Amino acid sequence: MRLRRASAFAIGVALLASGVLGAQGQPKDTSRTVAGGGISVPGWTGKIDANEEKAGQVLNNAKLAQQGNVLQVTTGPAVTYWNPANTAKGDYTVKATFTEPKFMNLNTHPHPYGIFIAGNDMGTAQASYLYCAAYGNGNFIVRGFGPNAFQMNGGRGAAAPSVNKAAGLGSPVTQEIALSVKGDKVECAINSAVVASYDKAALVTPGKLKSTDGVYGIRFAHNTEATVTGFGKN
């Protein structure tokens, strides 16, 4: 019995070390390359994650396009998109509606997409920003870069009743996401319900955000496809 347990443990360690298992216990999916990738929306730019760059990915392996008032995103590597003209300071709310037309169409497990705010030094190794993103399985995640990544609600995020769940694989799912700065608080609301609230002092601190003032935009995990409507600041 001890030998079997030791063998099972050794196999599990080997799988984790080799990267066969992803962060949520699912087979790890490598970032794909999107055909016809790049940014075709005037004024917008983007940056893929540092670990994606180390793996040989480039920004043009993801795609940001626009049809009418609808932004269309397909990844590829995990990426953050923004227009440098989109800035906010003081008290504000940035929101948008994200629709994943076919849940998990490009991946082996749910991946998030959402809004970022407080962007400073964007596109550089010193970038800092905070994002709130939803998964199509009812979970959400709040993370940031400052310039190192930091977690606000755990490595895997958390579930919230207001986050919509897709009916099944290949089904559509829609989330309205808003990030707000109100006085000394920063809040994320998904589908009109606040799912996370933080003291500004816990965010604007060495190693995290430089300020809650800054650029705002959208954030997508790797191998994800969704549209964005109603993107803007109040």
Secondary structure, DSSP 4 states (H G I P E B T S, - for coil): -HHHHHHHHHHHHHHHHHT-B-TTSSB-------TT-EE-STT-EEEE-HHHHHTT--GGGSEEEEETTEEEEEESS-EEEEEEEEEE-SSEEEEEEEEESSTTSS-SS---EEEEEEEESTTSTT-EEEEEEE-TBSEEEEEEESSSEEESS-TT-EE-TTS-B-SSTT--EEEEEEEEEETTEEEEEETTEEEEEEEHHHHBSTTSBS-S-EEEEEEE-SSEEEEEEEEEE-
